[in-house]
Each structure stands twice: as structure tokens, then as C-alpha cells.
């Protein structure tokens, strides 16, 4: 009988022995306690875990996903793990019986709506303070209200633009300018000083892996970075937070207060910045303060980010009176996870914020719409050419702004870090010197935009309309050109200052001036129409928003008839700026490691590659791999050595991969949990070996990590990280399923950035 006949006979014997109850998997190589509860009743370790883990985490003790400690600073959350944890919590609540159970069940269903309404109310009160303070302090540069010193000019004279109750400081240009500059400087210094209260050091993580002559990974010894939590708009950092990163103190109550006070003073100083960007940070901080009151959001990173997305939608509702645009803004620009239930609650939050702010009426005008217009003039078909032209101008402005601001910030960063107030002093004095002589830019930003959007078809209309009625408009054209250039340049140099600042109003202002200028050459059409469309185009060039910006402009002006011009200019600006500069101004964060899903997918699609390209070096992988042996027994000293080797890499979210002698995967332990187990007094024995899969560390072992074939396309791992919100993916060999490597999200982003630079 040949070997082939013998093999066939053996196979027939095996097949005859197989019936319905024969196991499909050979379990001879599995852990002896496979399928049994994973945690042993070890009193000391159990009590330590109970004191450190939330009740929701403890419910996952006997599951394959394991438990997690609270996320450390600058880690990324595990979206899948938090989804499972929330499901366990939900089922536990719904399984309760009786009256108490019914109450808990109803509260579970409606506490998200309650939290959304509370966030809207809190955001509206903060916005009331900011608007009132900004209006009152800002107008002090020009004069004061005799009947109420704390009233701004608009509140003092409403519904008129001027009145006897408003008293200018002086009729002389020199005296008026001096007062203007001194008050502006004092307000800017106040904003700078209060912002310094949020000074924070953040650790410098590895931006790449350096290797010595023996191929050992060496983490770069970069110094810690100094940042001011309340500086800037906060939008890039909020996007980073909503994408899953843990950013400590970014949303604290202290930062909320400092951001509100700083934004009011900074905008009141007359600098080329706005409060709309800071309102995104303020509203998200309000959402965090409220969410901490509800365990559903406080103890779950995924649910917390849902509430923060809801809170973020109220920002533009209170900044512009644009509740619907605010919801769309979060969906289009901010949040990476925006399910339908979040959309509904965001709608409620934005609505409540708008209603409350209108009731509070900080400007004493009773209006919610900022730039209410009524042109009474219908645009002509040939005007579409000029709308496209404005879109091109907006795209060019957006590209110039992104490149110019990055170059200016990079060049001035060392000086700004050492002398932020000196740099701020120079900017505010230059801004006052350049803006005050121009009758257009002298006014506060919102009033300037309102004047530029005004139709001069009727009598009156202010200085702009008086100039447009004159036969010789040479001087007026000069002021328009001068104002456009000054606004663009000052916005570029102001954005990097260490004070709260936004870009929406400066972009609207520059666009409105350039649109008004272009409108001078178009016959039979009000220049105000082109100012309105130009404002939308320039903002689109800076922000890259499309649908949400169209709705925002509609709510800002109340002009339904001009939706097509808005869309034409916005889309044109978007196309132009994307062709000239890929990254937007909100794509750069203080951590420097944020890459939007769209950009990541485009890089992977353009360069291609396989998952095996992401496999770490052999030495790096040896540092992140632990062989458990045939009995799964390990010593604390061995784990401590591995922890030390992992920390040398300087990477966040690192994980130790557990494999057997055949390189088969048995689970992973995140660095944070490994650090806790090794360094927590009394948690592990210093001398006795323990079973890593059933001993004290068992709750921390994730025995169901997602794996990917090394030959899979690069696009697949990109989608897994971004769509599922993973922290790490284990790469296995095709055919044998042998572990080849582990990929962290940080490593993926750095690799994609490397590909983009090729």
C-alpha cells in the first residue's frame, strides 16, 4: 500500500469518527482554563481593582474585551470598548424591575435630552456675558454713553445709529486716536494676562523612531512644550478631542472662564480677530461641565464625545444667531462620530441656546439676526460671473492666509513663546495705526460688516453710502483697497497671538470689503450684494466649509433669494483653496498629530501600499511582544523589563502583545494597564509567577483584539482606525496567523504624513 493509500485510509477513519457533537476546533493547544471565568478570587488584587475601576468597567470583568483604567492624558480612547461598556450598562439598567427600575429606565432614555438643554442654557448665559462685555468695553475706544456708562453705542442709541446720549471722547483726530490706541492696548493686555493663567506644559512624544547602531529604538529627548489652553480659537484642539484624544484641562471650568473673559477683551480691543471661534471652545467646555454631572457621559469616553459634539453645535447659535448652521457646522467640520441621535440632541441644544440668548438680549436690540438685509434688488444672470470671481478671490485669500499664518507663526514662535505680551503690544499698536485712519475699518468688526452689507438705494446709510453717491470716488476706492490689504495682513499676523481669537469675523470683513469694491464696477446691481457674497467666499476659503456655511449666511442675512450666489462663491472658493493648499487652518494642533479621515484616505489612495509596510522593526516588535510560554506563567520582573523597553519608544497607546511559542496571539495589554499592574503596590507578587490569562492581570488582557492580514491594502487599516475608532491593530501572517507586528494609531498617522511628504 502506498503512502497515498495510507493517508486516504486514515482520513476515512477520522471522517467516520466525526459526528454532530465533535468539536470543530482542536483545543489541545489552548489555555487549560479556556472558556472559564477569567478572574480568580484574589482578594488583594480584586480590592485594588474595585477601588480604581468604574462600576461599568467592573461589569466587563469576565468578557473577552477586558477592563480599562481611566484614560491617561494624551491617549486615544477605545471607541469599540466604550461601545461595549455602554451596552452592558444599558442592559443592566433596563433589566431592573419595579417602580425604581421604571424610573431608572426613563431617566436613562431622557437624560441626554436634559443634558443637551442644560448645555444650551449655560452656553447662552456665557455668551450673554461675552457679548455684553465686548460691546461695552469695545465702544469705550470711541466714547461713552451718558445715560448708562456700561452701555455700548448700539445699546445706547437703538434703534438709531447716533444720538445725543452717546458722547465721543474728542472731535480732534489726534486726541481720538490716542484714546483709541491706549484703550485698545489696555484691553489687549488684559486678554493676554488672563490667558497666561492657562499656561500648561505638555510632554513631547516621539515624532519618529530613531535607531542606534544595534537597531535599538531610541526615543528622542525633546523638551516639553509650553501652551496656553485659552489661546487661539481652540477649534483644532476640539477637533482632536472629538476624534478620540484625551486632552487634559482643555475643557476645565477655569479654561471656560478665562476663554470667555479673554475673548471679550480681545475682540473689544479692535484686533483682527473674532469671538466666534472661541465660542466653539466655550460651548464645548460648557458641555464638559454639564456632562460630568451624568455618569453615563462621565465614565464613558465615547458617550462623553457625543455630548461634546452636541454642545459644540450651540456655538454658532449664540455667536451668529445661526442654530441650524451650528448643527451642520459640527457635522461637517468638527465631529468624526455624529450618529442620528446626536443630531437630534444637537438640534435641541442649539435651539435652546438661541432662544435663551434672544431672551437675554445682550445688545439691547431684541434681534437675533446680526446682519438683517432687505435689498429689494434681484441679481441678474450675468452677475454669476462676478460671483465666481469672488469665489476665486476667496480661495486665493484662503490659501494665502494658511501659508502666511503658518510661516509667520513658525518664524515668530520662539519670540512669541518668550515674550507673548511684547509681541501682542506690537500687534495692537500697529493694528490701531493702520485701521483707525480708514473710516471703513475704524469701526468695530461687526458694525463694519453691517455697514458694508447696507444697500444705499435709500437716503442716509452712513459714510459708505455718502461716498458712493459722489461723482468722484477715487478716494473711496483707495480706502476699500487699503482696507482689504490691511485686513488680510493683520489677520495673518494676529492669529498666532497668545490670546483667544477666531477667524470667522476677520474673514467676513475682508470678504465684505473686497466684494463692495468689486460691486462698484457692476451696473444696475447693489454693491452690498457683492459684499455679502464676498464675505461668504472669503470665509469659505479660510474654513473650507460648504453646506453649513451656506446655511449660516442665510441665517445671518435672512436673504433666501441669494442662496444660489452663496453656493456658487463658496464652492468656487473651496475648489481653488483645495487646489492651492491641501491643509486647512484648523488641521494644525499643538500636538501636531491630527490627520482628518478624508486626508488620510486620500494619502492611502494616492500612494497605495500594504499593511506589512507598517510593521515595526524587529527590535521594536521584540520590545512590544511577550512570550507567555506553555503554562502562561510570568514574573513581575519580566513585565517590568518589557514596560521599560516600551516606554523608551516615546509612543502613546503602546500595547504589549501576548503570544505563545508558536507566535499565536493570546491578547494584548495596553501600556497604561501594564504600568498600573507593575507599579501598583500589592497588585502583583514580587517573587511568585502568576498566570497572565487567569491571574490578577487577567481583567486587563484584551483577548479579542482586531487583527489584519499583512497582505491587506493600506486603505483597509486606515478605514479600520478611522471608522471603528481603534487604538491598535495586530498584524498577522497569511496562512499561519503568526503575529508579525502591532500598529498604533499614532504610528499610522506618522507613516501617512511621511508618505505625503514624498
C-alpha positions in Angstrom: 0.0 0.0 0.0 1.4 3.4 -1.0 1.7 6.4 1.3 -1.2 8.0 -0.5 -3.4 4.9 0.1 -2.4 5.0 3.8 -3.3 8.7 4.1 -6.7 8.1 2.4 -7.5 5.3 4.8 -6.5 7.4 7.8 -8.7 10.3 6.6 -11.7 7.9 6.2 -11.2 6.7 9.8 -11.2 10.3 11.0 -14.3 11.2 9.0 -16.2 8.1 10.3 -15.4 9.1 13.8 -16.8 12.7 13.4 -20.4 13.2 14.3 -22.7 16.2 15.2 -21.1 16.7 18.6 -17.5 16.5 17.6 -15.7 19.8 18.4 -14.8 21.8 15.3 -11.6 23.2 17.0 -8.7 21.3 18.3 -8.3 22.7 21.8 -5.2 20.8 22.8 -3.0 24.0 22.3 -5.4 26.3 24.2 -5.1 27.5 27.8 -6.3 24.9 30.3 -9.0 27.2 31.6 -10.2 28.2 28.2 -13.9 29.2 28.4 -13.9 29.6 32.2 -14.4 32.9 34.0 -11.1 34.8 33.7 -10.7 36.3 37.1 -9.5 34.4 40.1 -10.7 35.4 43.5 -7.5 37.1 44.6 -8.6 39.4 47.4 -5.8 42.0 47.3 -5.8 42.5 43.6 -9.6 42.4 43.4 -10.0 45.1 46.1 -7.4 47.3 44.3 -9.3 47.0 41.0 -12.6 47.7 42.6 -11.2 51.0 44.0 -9.7 52.1 40.7 -12.3 51.0 38.1 -15.7 52.3 37.5 -18.8 50.1 38.0 -19.3 49.9 34.3 -15.8 48.7 33.8 -16.1 46.0 36.5 -19.1 44.6 34.6 -16.7 43.6 31.8 -14.5 41.5 34.1 -15.4 38.1 32.5 -15.6 39.3 28.9 -13.0 38.8 26.2 -12.6 42.6 25.8 -11.2 43.1 29.3 -11.3 46.1 31.6 -9.7 49.5 31.2 -8.4 52.0 33.7 -9.5 55.7 33.1 -7.7 57.0 30.1 -4.4 58.7 30.7 -3.5 62.2 29.3 -2.9 62.3 25.6 -4.0 58.8 25.0 -6.7 57.9 22.4 -9.9 56.3 23.6 -11.0 52.8 22.5 -14.3 53.5 20.8 -15.3 49.9 20.5 -14.5 49.1 24.1 -16.6 52.1 25.2 -19.4 51.0 23.0 -19.5 47.6 24.6 -19.2 49.1 28.1 -22.2 51.3 27.4 -24.2 48.3 26.1 -23.5 46.4 29.4 -24.6 49.5 31.4 -27.7 49.9 29.3 -28.8 46.3 29.7 -28.2 46.4 33.4 -30.5 49.4 33.8 -33.2 48.0 31.6 -33.2 44.7 33.5 -34.3 46.4 36.7 -37.8 45.7 37.9 -40.4 47.6 39.8 -41.1 51.3 40.2 -37.5 52.1 40.8 -36.4 50.2 37.8 -39.0 52.0 35.6 -37.7 55.4 36.9 -34.1 54.5 36.1 -35.1 53.3 32.7 -37.0 56.5 31.9 -34.1 58.6 33.2 -31.7 56.6 31.1 -33.8 57.4 28.0 -34.1 61.2 28.7 -31.0 62.3 30.5 -29.3 63.0 27.2 -32.0 65.4 26.2 -31.9 67.0 29.7 -28.1 67.5 29.4 -28.4 69.0 25.9 -30.9 71.6 27.2 -28.7 72.4 30.2 -25.7 72.9 27.9 -27.8 75.3 25.7 -28.8 77.4 28.7 -25.3 77.6 30.2 -23.8 78.5 26.8 -26.3 81.2 26.3 -25.5 82.8 29.7 -21.8 82.7 28.9 -22.5 84.2 25.5 -24.6 87.0 27.1 -21.6 87.9 29.3 -19.1 87.9 26.4 -21.4 89.9 24.1 -22.3 92.5 26.7 -18.7 92.9 27.9 -17.3 93.1 24.3 -19.9 95.7 23.3 -19.4 97.8 26.3 -15.6 97.7 26.5 -15.1 97.9 22.7 -17.1 101.1 22.3 -15.0 102.8 25.1 -12.4 103.3 22.4 -14.7 105.9 20.8 -16.7 107.4 23.6 -19.2 106.6 26.3 -23.0 106.6 26.9 -24.1 109.4 29.2 -27.3 107.8 30.4 -25.6 104.4 31.2 -21.8 104.2 31.2 -21.7 100.4 30.7 -23.9 100.6 27.5 -22.2 100.3 24.1 -23.1 102.7 21.3 -25.7 100.4 19.7 -27.5 99.8 23.0 -27.3 103.4 24.0 -28.8 104.7 20.8 -31.0 101.9 19.5 -32.9 102.0 17.1 -30.8 105.0 15.8 -27.1 104.8 14.9 -26.2 108.0 16.7 -27.9 110.0 19.5 -27.2 112.9 21.9 -26.7 110.3 24.7 -23.5 109.0 23.0 -20.5 111.2 23.8 -17.3 110.8 21.7 -14.1 111.4 23.6 -13.0 114.2 21.3 -13.6 115.7 17.9 -9.9 116.1 17.2 -8.3 113.3 15.2 -5.1 113.2 17.3 -6.8 113.0 20.7 -9.4 110.5 19.5 -6.6 108.2 18.0 -4.6 108.4 21.2 -7.5 107.4 23.4 -8.4 104.7 20.8 -4.9 103.2 20.9 -4.5 103.4 24.7 -7.8 101.7 25.4 -7.2 99.1 22.7 -3.8 98.3 24.2 -5.2 98.1 27.8 -7.9 95.7 26.6 -5.4 93.5 24.7 -3.1 93.4 27.7 -6.0 92.3 29.8 -6.7 89.5 27.4 -3.1 88.5 27.3 -2.6 88.5 31.0 -5.7 86.5 31.7 -4.8 84.0 29.0 -1.4 83.4 30.8 -3.4 81.8 33.6 -3.9 78.8 31.5 -0.2 78.2 30.8 0.5 74.4 30.6 3.3 72.1 29.8 2.6 69.1 27.5 5.1 66.3 27.0 6.9 65.9 23.7 6.2 62.5 22.2 8.2 60.7 19.6 7.5 62.1 16.1 9.6 59.3 14.6 11.7 56.3 15.7 15.4 56.7 15.8 17.7 53.7 16.0 21.2 53.2 17.2 23.9 51.1 15.5 22.3 47.9 17.0 18.8 48.7 15.7 17.6 49.6 19.2 14.9 52.2 19.2 15.8 55.4 21.0 13.1 57.9 21.9 14.2 61.5 21.1 14.8 63.7 24.2 12.6 66.6 23.1 11.8 69.2 25.7 8.2 69.7 26.9 6.2 72.3 25.1 4.5 75.3 26.6 1.0 76.1 25.5 -1.8 78.4 26.7 -5.1 76.4 26.8 -7.2 79.5 26.3 -5.2 80.9 23.4 -6.4 80.8 19.8 -9.8 79.6 18.7 -9.5 76.2 20.2 -11.2 74.6 17.1 -8.2 72.4 16.1 -7.8 71.1 19.7 -11.6 70.5 20.0 -11.5 68.5 16.7 -8.6 66.5 18.1 -10.5 65.8 21.3 -13.7 64.8 19.4 -11.6 62.4 17.3 -10.7 60.4 20.4 -7.7 62.0 22.0 -7.6 62.7 25.7 -6.5 66.4 26.2 -6.4 67.1 30.0 -7.6 70.5 31.3 -8.6 71.7 27.8 -12.3 71.9 28.8 -11.9 72.7 32.5 -14.1 75.3 34.2 -11.1 77.5 34.6 -10.3 77.5 30.9 -14.0 78.2 30.2 -13.9 81.3 32.4 -10.6 82.5 31.1 -11.6 81.9 27.5 -14.8 83.9 27.9 -13.1 86.9 29.6 -10.2 86.8 27.2 -12.4 86.6 24.2 -14.5 89.6 25.3 -11.4 91.7 26.0 -9.5 90.6 22.8 -12.4 91.4 20.5 -13.1 94.7 22.3 -9.5 95.8 21.6 -10.2 96.0 17.9 -7.7 93.4 16.8 -8.4 91.4 13.6 -10.0 88.5 15.4 -13.4 87.3 16.3 -15.2 85.6 19.2 -17.0 83.0 17.1 -14.0 80.5 17.1 -13.6 80.8 20.9 -17.3 80.2 21.3 -16.7 76.7 19.9 -14.3 76.1 22.7 -16.5 77.8 25.3 -19.6 75.8 24.3 -17.7 72.5 24.3 -16.3 73.4 27.8 -19.9 74.1 28.9 -20.8 70.7 27.6 -18.0 69.0 29.5 -19.0 70.8 32.8 -22.6 69.5 32.4 -21.6 66.0 31.1 -19.6 65.5 34.3 -22.9 65.6 36.2 -24.2 62.4 34.5 -22.4 59.1 35.0 -23.5 57.9 31.5 -21.2 60.5 30.0 -18.6 61.0 32.7 -17.5 57.4 32.8 -17.5 56.7 29.0 -15.2 58.4 26.6 -17.4 57.6 23.6 -20.6 58.9 25.2 -18.7 62.0 26.5 -17.7 62.9 23.0 -21.2 62.6 21.8 -22.3 65.1 24.4 -19.4 67.4 23.5 -20.4 67.3 19.8 -23.9 68.3 20.9 -22.6 71.1 23.0 -20.4 72.3 20.1 -23.4 72.9 18.0 -24.6 75.7 20.2 -21.5 77.8 19.5 -22.7 79.4 16.3 -26.2 79.6 17.6 -25.1 82.2 20.2 -22.3 83.7 18.1 -24.3 84.4 14.9 -27.9 83.6 15.8 -27.5 80.6 13.5 -28.9 77.5 15.2 -29.3 75.3 12.2 -26.0 76.4 10.7 -24.4 75.5 14.1 -25.6 71.9 13.9 -24.4 71.5 10.3 -21.1 73.1 11.3 -20.4 70.3 13.8 -21.5 67.6 11.4 -19.4 69.0 8.5 -16.3 70.4 10.3 -15.9 69.1 13.8 -17.1 65.7 14.8 -15.8 62.4 13.5 -18.7 60.4 15.1 -22.1 62.0 14.6 -24.9 59.4 14.7 -28.5 60.5 14.1 -29.4 60.5 17.8 -26.6 63.1 18.4 -28.0 65.2 15.5 -31.4 65.4 17.2 -30.0 66.4 20.6 -27.7 68.9 18.9 -30.7 70.5 17.3 -32.3 70.9 20.7 -29.2 72.3 22.3 -28.7 74.8 19.5 -32.4 75.8 19.7 -32.3 76.3 23.4 -29.1 78.4 23.2 -30.6 80.7 20.5 -33.9 81.1 22.4 -32.1 81.9 25.7 -29.7 84.4 24.1 -32.6 86.2 22.4 -34.4 86.5 25.7 -31.3 87.8 27.5 -30.7 90.3 24.7 -27.1 91.4 25.5 -27.1 94.2 22.8 -30.4 95.6 23.9 -31.7 95.5 20.3 -34.1 92.5 20.6 -32.5 91.0 17.5 -31.0 87.5 16.9 -30.0 88.0 13.3 -26.8 90.0 13.1 -26.9 91.4 9.5 -30.5 91.6 8.6 -30.8 92.9 5.0 -33.6 93.8 2.6 -32.1 94.7 -0.8 -35.2 94.7 -2.9 -32.9 94.1 -5.9 -32.8 90.9 -7.8 -29.4 89.8 -9.2 -29.1 89.4 -13.0 -27.8 86.2 -14.8 -24.6 88.0 -15.8 -23.8 88.5 -12.1 -22.9 84.8 -11.8 -19.6 85.7 -13.4 -18.8 88.1 -10.6 -19.9 85.6 -8.0 -17.4 83.1 -9.5 -14.8 85.8 -9.5 -15.4 86.5 -5.8 -15.1 82.7 -5.1 -11.7 82.7 -6.8 -10.7 85.7 -4.7 -11.9 83.9 -1.6 -9.9 80.8 -2.5 -6.8 82.8 -3.1 -7.2 84.6 0.2 -7.7 81.2 2.0 -4.5 79.8 0.5 -2.5 82.9 1.2 -3.8 83.0 4.8 -3.0 79.4 5.5 0.5 79.6 4.1 1.2 83.1 5.5 -0.1 82.3 9.0 2.0 79.1 9.2 5.1 80.9 8.0 4.6 83.9 10.4 3.9 81.6 13.4 6.9 79.4 12.7 9.2 82.4 12.3 7.9 84.3 15.3 7.2 81.2 17.6 10.5 81.5 19.6 9.9 85.2 20.3 6.2 84.7 21.0 6.9 81.9 23.5 9.4 84.1 25.4 7.6 87.5 25.1 3.9 87.0 24.3 2.9 90.3 25.7 5.6 92.3 23.9 4.5 90.7 20.6 0.9 91.5 21.5 1.7 95.1 22.2 3.4 95.5 18.8 0.4 94.0 17.0 -2.2 96.0 18.8 -0.4 99.3 18.2 0.2 98.5 14.5 -3.4 97.5 14.2 -4.6 100.7 15.7 -2.3 102.8 13.5 -3.4 101.0 10.3 -7.1 100.7 11.0 -8.1 103.9 12.7 -7.3 106.3 9.8 -9.6 104.4 7.5 -13.3 105.3 8.1 -14.3 101.8 7.0 -12.0 99.7 9.2 -12.1 102.1 12.2 -15.5 100.8 13.3 -15.8 97.6 15.4 -15.7 94.5 13.2 -19.4 93.6 13.3 -20.5 97.2 12.7 -18.1 97.5 9.8 -19.6 94.4 8.2 -23.1 95.7 8.8 -22.2 99.0 7.1 -20.7 97.1 4.1 -23.8 95.0 3.6 -26.1 98.0 3.6 -27.9 99.0 0.4 -27.6 102.6 -0.5 -30.8 102.8 -2.5 -32.5 105.0 0.1 -31.4 108.2 1.8 -28.9 108.1 4.6 -26.9 104.9 5.0 -23.8 106.4 6.7 -20.3 107.2 5.4 -20.1 104.4 2.8 -23.4 105.5 1.1 -22.3 109.1 1.1 -19.1 108.2 -0.7 -20.9 106.0 -3.3 -23.2 108.9 -4.2 -20.4 111.2 -5.1 -19.2 111.6 -8.6 -15.5 111.2 -7.8 -15.0 108.0 -5.9 -11.2 107.8 -6.2 -10.6 108.3 -2.5 -13.3 105.9 -1.6 -11.8 103.2 -3.9 -8.5 103.8 -2.3 -9.9 103.2 1.2 -11.6 100.0 0.0 -8.3 98.6 -1.5 -6.4 99.8 1.6 -8.9 98.2 3.9 -8.8 94.8 2.1 -5.0 94.6 2.2 -4.8 95.7 5.8 -7.4 93.2 7.0 -5.7 90.3 5.2 -2.2 91.2 6.5 -3.3 91.9 10.1 -5.4 88.7 10.3 -2.4 86.7 9.2 -0.1 88.2 11.9 -2.7 88.2 14.7 -3.8 84.6 14.5 -0.7 83.3 16.3 -1.0 85.7 19.3 -1.4 84.1 22.7 -5.0 85.4 23.3 -8.4 83.9 22.4 -9.0 84.6 18.7 -11.3 83.4 15.9 -11.1 83.8 12.1 -14.7 84.0 11.1 -15.4 87.7 11.6 -12.0 88.8 10.1 -12.6 86.6 7.0 -16.1 88.0 6.7 -14.8 91.6 7.0 -12.1 91.2 4.4 -14.5 89.5 2.0 -17.1 92.2 2.5 -14.7 95.0 1.7 -13.4 93.2 -1.4 -16.9 92.4 -2.5 -18.0 96.0 -2.0 -15.1 97.1 -4.2 -15.9 94.7 -7.0 -19.5 95.8 -6.8 -18.5 99.3 -7.9 -17.9 98.1 -11.5 -21.1 96.1 -11.8 -24.0 98.3 -13.2 -27.6 98.0 -12.1 -26.8 95.9 -9.0 -26.3 97.0 -5.4 -22.6 96.7 -4.3 -24.0 95.4 -1.0 -25.0 92.1 -2.7 -21.4 91.5 -3.7 -20.1 92.5 -0.3 -22.4 89.8 1.2 -21.3 87.1 -1.3 -17.7 88.2 -1.0 -17.9 87.7 2.8 -19.1 84.1 2.3 -16.4 83.4 -0.3 -13.6 84.6 1.9 -14.9 82.6 4.9 -15.1 79.5 2.7 -11.6 80.0 1.6 -10.3 80.0 5.2 -12.7 77.4 6.8 -13.3 75.1 3.8 -17.0 74.9 4.9 -19.6 74.5 2.2 -23.2 73.4 3.2 -23.0 74.6 6.8 -21.6 78.0 5.6 -24.4 78.5 3.1 -27.0 77.9 5.9 -25.0 80.2 8.2 -25.0 83.0 5.7 -28.8 82.5 5.1 -29.5 82.8 8.8 -27.1 85.8 9.2 -28.7 87.9 6.5 -32.2 86.4 6.1 -31.7 86.5 2.3 -33.3 83.3 0.9 -33.1 84.7 -2.6 -29.3 84.7 -2.5 -28.7 81.0 -1.7 -27.5 80.3 -5.3 -24.9 83.1 -5.3 -23.7 81.9 -1.9 -23.4 78.4 -3.2 -21.5 79.4 -6.3 -19.0 81.6 -4.5 -18.5 79.0 -1.7 -17.9 76.1 -4.0 -15.6 78.1 -6.2 -13.5 79.2 -3.2 -13.4 75.6 -1.9 -12.1 74.3 -5.2 -9.5 77.0 -5.5 -8.1 76.7 -2.0 -8.0 72.9 -2.1 -6.0 73.1 -5.3 -3.5 75.6 -3.9 -3.2 74.4 -0.3 -4.3 71.0 0.9 -4.4 71.6 4.7 -6.8 73.9 6.3 -6.0 76.3 9.1 -7.9 74.0 11.6 -5.8 71.0 10.7 -2.8 72.0 12.9 -2.9 71.3 16.6 -0.5 71.8 19.4 0.1 68.0 19.4 0.8 68.1 15.7 -0.6 64.6 15.0 -4.1 65.2 13.8 -5.0 64.0 10.3 -8.6 64.1 9.1 -10.2 60.9 7.8 -10.6 62.4 4.3 -6.9 63.4 4.1 -5.7 60.0 5.5 -7.9 58.2 2.9 -6.6 60.4 0.1 -3.0 59.7 1.0 -3.5 56.0 1.2 -5.3 56.0 -2.1 -2.6 58.0 -3.8 0.4 56.1 -2.6 -1.0 52.6 -2.1 0.9 50.0 -0.2 0.2 47.1 2.1 -0.4 46.7 5.8 3.0 44.9 6.1 4.6 48.3 5.4 3.5 49.4 8.9 5.2 46.5 10.7 7.7 47.9 13.2 11.4 46.9 13.1 12.3 43.6 14.6 13.8 45.2 17.7 10.8 47.4 18.2 8.4 44.4 17.9 10.6 42.4 20.3 10.1 45.2 22.8 6.3 45.0 22.4 5.9 41.2 22.4 5.8 38.9 25.4 6.0 35.1 25.1 3.8 33.6 27.8 5.2 30.1 27.5 3.3 26.8 27.6 2.0 27.3 31.1 1.2 31.0 30.7 3.2 31.8 33.8 5.1 35.1 34.1 7.1 37.0 36.6 6.6 40.6 37.6 10.2 41.4 36.9 9.8 40.2 33.3 6.8 42.5 32.7 8.6 45.4 34.3 11.5 45.0 31.9 9.1 45.0 29.0 7.4 48.1 30.3 10.7 49.9 30.5 11.6 48.9 26.9 8.2 50.1 25.6 8.5 53.5 27.3 11.8 54.1 25.5 9.9 54.4 22.3 8.1 57.5 23.5 4.8 56.4 21.8 1.3 56.9 23.2 -1.2 54.0 23.4 1.6 51.4 23.1 0.5 47.8 23.9 2.2 44.5 24.9 1.2 41.6 22.6 0.9 38.2 24.3 1.9 35.3 22.1 2.7 31.6 22.7 5.7 29.6 21.4 4.0 29.3 18.0 3.7 33.1 17.8 -0.1 32.8 18.1 -2.0 35.7 19.5 -3.5 35.4 23.0 -4.3 39.0 23.7 -2.8 42.5 24.3 -2.3 44.7 27.3 -2.3 48.5 26.9 0.8 50.2 28.3 -1.3 52.1 30.9 -2.8 48.9 32.4 0.6 47.2 32.3 2.2 50.2 34.1 -0.6 50.1 36.8 -0.2 46.3 37.3 3.6 46.5 37.6 3.9 49.6 39.8 0.8 49.4 42.0 1.8 48.2 45.4 0.5 44.8 46.3 -1.2 44.1 43.0 1.4 41.6 41.8 3.6 39.3 43.7 7.3 40.3 43.6 8.5 36.7 43.7 5.8 34.3 42.6 4.9 33.6 39.0 1.3 34.1 38.0 -1.0 33.1 35.2 -1.2 36.1 32.9 -4.6 34.9 31.4 -6.4 34.0 34.7 -4.4 35.7 37.4 -4.5 39.2 38.8 -3.8 40.8 35.4 -6.5 38.8 33.6 -9.0 41.7 33.6 -6.6 43.9 31.7 -6.0 41.4 28.9 -8.0 42.2 25.7 -8.4 38.7 24.2 -10.4 39.9 21.2 -8.1 42.5 19.5 -8.8 43.1 15.9 -6.3 41.5 13.5 -5.4 42.2 9.9 -3.6 40.1 7.3 -0.2 41.6 6.4 -1.0 41.5 2.7 -4.2 43.6 3.1 -4.2 47.0 1.3 -3.2 50.1 3.3 -6.6 51.6 2.7 -8.1 48.8 4.9 -6.2 49.6 8.0 -6.9 53.3 7.5 -10.6 52.7 7.4 -10.4 50.4 10.4 -8.7 53.0 12.6 -11.0 55.9 11.5 -14.3 54.2 11.1 -14.1 51.9 14.1 -12.1 54.2 16.4 -9.4 51.6 17.2 -6.3 52.2 19.3 -4.2 49.3 17.8 -4.5 46.6 15.2 -2.4 43.4 15.3 -0.9 42.3 12.0 -0.7 38.5 11.3 0.9 36.4 8.7 -1.3 35.0 6.0 -1.9 31.2 6.3 -0.3 30.7 9.7 -1.8 33.6 11.6 1.6 34.2 13.2 1.8 37.6 14.9 4.1 39.9 12.8 3.5 43.3 14.4 1.1 45.8 16.0 0.1 49.1 14.6 -0.8 52.1 16.8 -2.9 55.0 15.5 0.0 57.4 16.2 2.3 55.3 14.1 -0.2 55.2 11.3 -0.6 59.0 11.2 3.2 59.5 11.2 3.5 57.0 8.4 0.8 58.7 6.3 2.5 62.1 7.0 5.7 60.6 5.7 4.0 59.4 2.5 2.5 62.9 2.0 6.0 64.4 2.2 7.4 62.2 -0.5 
